[in-house]
Amino acid sequence: MPRGGAEIPSSLKKEWRKLAEAMRVAGWRFEQGSRHVKAFAPDGVAWTTLPGTPSDTAAWRNARAAFRRWCRDNAVDQGI
């Protein structure tokens, strides 16, 4: 059973919205954590976290890389 919901949590900062929207279009689901938003791939295996604060540039690069890697492995257009 897939975790999370298709709606992007409102707590996610606007700097992260473009990445989250591309993930949502690709079928990823989101779950609000205590300080992060957890994103789950439709395959049920891949996942990443999106932090609640936009200041962590390394976290943004890691989340984007995880999404791009999943897209490449599953032949999905990443849309970003």
C-alpha positions, 0 to 999 in steps of 0.5 A: 500500500503506498504511503502518503498522499498526492497533495503537496503539504502546505508546510513546504516552502516555496523554494521547494514547490517546483521540485515537489510539483515535478515529483507529484506529476511523476506519481510521487506521494507526500507525507508530512513529518515533524520537521520534513516532508517525506516523498515516496516514489510510485515504485514503493522503494525510492524515497527522499525528504524535503526539509521544512526550511529552504536554507539547506542547499545540500538537502535540496541538491540531494533531493533533486538528485534522488528524484533525477536518479529515479526518473533515469532508472524508470525512464520517466521525464523529470520535468525540471 
